[in-house]
Amino acid sequence: MPQAEDDVRWLDAAAALAIRARPSSAPNPAVAAIIVNEGLVVGRGWTAAGGRPHAEAVALDQAGYRARGATLYVTLEPCAHKSERGPSCADITAKAGLARVVIGCTDPDPRTNGLGISKLREAGIAVEMIDHPASRASLAGFLTREEKQRPHVTLKLAVSADGFIGPSSGEPVTITGDVARAHVHRQRALAEVIVVGGATMRNDAPRLDVRLPGLEDRSPQRFVLTRGEAPEGWGKLAGPQDIASLLPMQYCYVEGGAATAQAFLTAGLVDELHIYCAPHKLGSGIPAYGDLGPAPDGAPPPGFSRVDRRRIGGDTLSIYRPESTGES
């Protein structure tokens, strides 16, 4: 296999590993690193809970002497700034005797941007920068926070085959099956905050917690989109733009209903759209996107392109991103 293809393959593996750090690494980015020596993995790591130790430090500690002459694959440029919690990753990486470092994404933080790469090259290490979509996707929350000064927003909706989220009466109904609902709980576990509209809170009294074995402690903070008062145990957002007040949080999961979906879509604040589509029809009901219309067969509103589609039990999950940033 050519080296360039091999480098992408190992970065793909590191990006997949990075999900283990999300969201427990907050407020630090969820980074992952893999060290490969003569085709064998000799060390791997991801950002620990609370942000320390960093992924590179974990991988280098695991590799020990086997890091000499090896290649480090890391999803984000090693940090260049020291802190009270430990030395910079660029410094410890420069002293490890590595032959190469392959990086999937530069760090937009001005304390590191380009400086981590410079430190490594000054130490005589060959550094390869790859424009790697999977690394960027694994760092979506961090990159959105740094570049847009707000959390990354995923909007989730469960719809019937004809694109409705429930009957016009507003009566709560179960749209998707058990497997899809379990998958939603997994997605909740990857977020720091979860948002619903005031009507959903009042009519459904949702728990919005994570009810998967072993992940119960990953339940995100609950917020309601309302101009009124939030109940005890809930935070309040007066409008979608107020998500900036959630910083330094990186991942916001918006679950509904239709008015809330419309508000976030109209404000241009949806970075990823998850539509769980059931095989049955309701015939009529509440359009998934409010005044923007229904979502027949899980179709997106204008301006979004599909990046993934998969079966989840008896239902179908379609994932979309804004067309300006959509990746195939």
N, C-alpha and C positions, 0 to 999 in steps of 0.2 A: 504493500500500500504506500503511495507517495506520502512524504512527510506532511504536506499541507492537509491531506485528507485525514491522516492519523491525528494531527493536531485538533481538527474539528471534532473528530470522534471522541477524544478525551475531554475536550471542552463541553461537548454534549453531556458526557457522563457527570462532569462537575456541576453543570447547571441543574441536572436532575437531582443531584445530591443536595443542592442548596435549599430545597423545599423543607429539609429537616430543621433548618434554622428559623423558619417562618411560622409565627411572628415572634417567637421567644427571644430572638436576637435584638429586638427593639430596645433602644432607639437606633442601634447600629444596623447597617444593611445585612441581609442574609446572604453571606458569601460562602462559597465552597472551594476547596482546593484538593487536587490530586497530584501526587508525586509518582512519576514513572521512571524506572531504571531498567534499561534493556528489555522493555516491553512488559515489565511486571509492576503492579501497583505496590509501592513500598510505604506509602503514607497517604492518608486522606483526612479531611476534617471540614467542619463547617462552623460558623460563628456560634459560640456557646450562648446559653441563656443569659440575658443581661448585657450581651455585647462583648464579653471577654471570656476566655482567650479568643483571638481571631482565628479564622480558618487556616491561614498559613502557619501560624504557630502550632496549632494542633497537628497538622500534617507533618511538619518538620520534626516535631517531638516524636511522633510515631515512627518516622523514617529513620531517625538517628543517623548513623554513619552512612547508611545506604542512600542518603540524599546527595552525596558527593558524586558529581558527574551526571546527575539525574535531571529530568525536566519537571518543572512545576507548572501545572495547569491551574489557573485561578480565574474565577469569573469576573473579578473586579481588580483593577490596578491596586497593588499593595500600598497601604497607607504610608505616607511619608512623615507624618507629624507624631512626635512623642506626646504621651499624656501621663497623668499621674498613675494610670492603671497599667502602664507597661510601655516598652519600647515600640518603635514603629515597625510594621511588617517589612517595609523596604530594608530597614537596617538588619533585622534578623535573617531575612532571606539572602541579603548580600554576603553574610558571613557563613552561609551553610555549605558552600562549595558546589552549588548547583551549576550545571553547564548552560541550561536554558530556562527561561520563564516565558510561558505563553499566556497572554491575557485576553479575556473576552470582552472587556469593557473598560474604558478609561473612567477615572473617578472625577465627577464634576465638582467635588468639594475643592475649593481653592487652596486648601491646605495641602492637598495632594496632587491635584490635576497636573499630570506630566512629571511631577517631581519624583514620584515613586519609580517611574520608568528610568529617569535620569540617574537616580542613585544606583539602580541595578546595573545599568550600562557602565557607570563609572567604576563599578566593582569588577568589570570584565565579564559580566554575564550577558549572553546573547538574549535579547528580548524580542519577542514577536507579538505584535498587536494584531488581533483578528477582529473584524467587524462581525460579531457573533450574536445573531438574533436570540438564541436560547439563553445566553448569559444576560442579555438586556431584559428579556422577559422575566427571568428569575429575580431580577433586581428592580422590577417595575415600580414597587412602592417607594424605594429609595430614590430612584431617578425622578419620579414624579414629584416627590417632596423637594428635591434639590432644584429641579428645573422649573416647576410650576408653583412651588410654595404651597402645596396642599397634598392631602393623601391621594393615593391611587383609588379610583372608584370602580367597583364592579357592581353592575345592576343585574339582579336576578329576578326572573319572572317564571311562573309555571302557568302554561296556557293549554287550552283545549286545541284540538286539531284545527278548529276554525278561528283560533286566535283570541279567545276570551279567557279572563282570569277568574270568572265566576258569573253567576246569574245576576241579572239587573237588580234583583231585590237586595243584593249585598249579603245574602245569607252565606256563611262560610261553607265551602264545599272542598272535598279532596279532589284535586285535579290529577296529580301524578301518583305513581306507585311507590311502594316501600323502598325500592332500591334507589330511585331518584331522590326521595326525601332523605335517605341516609347520605347520599352524595352531597346534598345541600348542607348537612351537618358537618361534613368534612370541609366544605368551603368556609363555613362559619369559623371553624377552628383555625383557618389560615388568616383571619382578619382580626384587627384590634378593636374595631368598632362596627356595630351593625345599626342600620337606620331603617325605620318604617315611618309611614305617614300617621297622622293623628287618627284618621278614620280606622285604619288597620289596628292601631293600638286599642281604640275604644271598642270596636266591634268584635275583634278576635282575641283580645287579651293574650297576645303571643308571649311565649317564654323566651324565645330567641336564644336559647342556650344550645350547647353541644351535648347530645345524648348518644355518643358513641363510646363503647367500652375503652377505657384508657385515655380518653380525650376530654373527659368531663371538665377538667380544670382549664380548658382552652376556650371557654365561652367568652365572646367579645363583650365589650361594654355596650349597653343599649342606649340608643338615642331616638328621639321622636322628632319628626319634622312638624312643627306647630308654632303658631303665634301665641298660643295659650300657655298654660302651666304644664310642666312635665311631672308625672307622678313620682313618688319616692322610688329611688333606685334607677331612675332614668335621667339621661342628659337631654338637653333641648337644643335644637337647631331651628332658627326662625325661617331659614331658607337654604337652598342648596349651597349658595356661596359661602355660608358660614362653616363649611367643612374645613376652611383654612384655620379656624380656631382649634381644630383637633390636633394640629401639629404639636409635637414631633411624630405623631402616629403616621404610619405609612400606608395602611390598608384599611379601606372603608368598604363594607358590604351593604348594599341597599336592597332590601327585600320587598318593598311595595308599600301600597298598592299602585293602581293605575295613575292616580293623580301625582303621587310621588315620582313614579317613573317618568311621567310627562315633564315634571318640573326639572329633574336632573338632565333629561335629554334636551329640553329646550335651552337650558343654561350651558349646554356643551360640556358637561362635567362627567360624562360617562366614558371611562377608559376601556372598559370591557363589558360586554353584554352577554349574559348567560340565559338562554331560553330553553327551559325544559318543556317539551311538547308531548302531550298525551296523544294516544291514537284515536280517542273518541271525540265527538263534537258535542257542543252545548246547544247549537242552533242559534242562540242569541245570548247577549250578556254584556258584561263590562269589557270594552276593548282594552287590550293589554297596555297600550300606550296612551290611554285616555283620549283626548281630542285628536291625537296623532293617528289613531286608528288601531285596529286589531293586529294580531301577529299570526296570520294563517300559516300552518305548517312550521311555526317558529320563525317566520320571516322577520328581518329587522326593519326599523324605520329607515328612511333615506339617510345616506351618509355613512353606512356601516358595511363592512365586508366580512365574510365568514372566514375564520382561520382554523376552525375545527368543527367536526360533527361526529357524534358517536352515540351508540345505543347505551342507554342506562336502564337495565331491566327491560320493561315493556315500553319505555318512553325514549325520546330522542333529545339529546342535549346539543344545541348549536351555540357556538361561541363566536362572537363578532367583536371587531375593533373598529374605531373610526377609520375611514378610508385613507386618511392622510398618514396613519401610522400602522395600518393593517399589514400583517406579515403572513406569508403563505408557508 
